Amino acid sequence: MFMSAVSDATQKKISGSDVMVFSKSYCPFCDRAKAALEGKGIAFQVEELDKLGAEGAEIQAALAEMTGQRTVPNVFVKGKHLGGCDDVLASLGSGKFQELLK
């Protein structure tokens, strides 16, 4: 798959969900971010990149190009890049996350 096709498909997933989490199933930071969202009753879509084989690596590379962030979780709210686990936890604690959802 060409990078632009991966970027386009990834962008569609991001814009098609209020909250989109790009994750890896074995990542403790991803687990913390997803658990925090669940704890607040916030629905989200998740893409487990490690379960997608080569496509997962391509998506992660596309996300790095789009956001400058190479790590997971990589979280988007209403199409805007929020960041990783620390960003999710901080924004949930401050109420910023809930504001972004409105």
Steps between C-alpha positions, in 0.01 A plus 500: 500500500634844413553743787242744364238223487585403858483864606164545327354185657636600841358852465157349418511294819595809700230722350240222522525468878447745784787330683755288313775314685791343313639242739703183540339217694809439717571867582444592867462871415232413244321289763509792747362747246222263386409414862483872588265566207284201595499619862353833389243324279653645183439288191795463265615307197826313530745369242745247645798557270690189611214279375515642147842371396683716247198729465528588871858617451392704196219662698741581784740659249213701348394617847859605576505703179164660580562577868873477570417235763650155440363335814168345597244565621439767241164658579276727294187683617255636241772469235761693699818341632502489881816297564592198709418350838619794714302742279185288532530470879576871547217615272251264666604633840473865398173460307667606173425160342129534571506855357663372180216247463231768496 
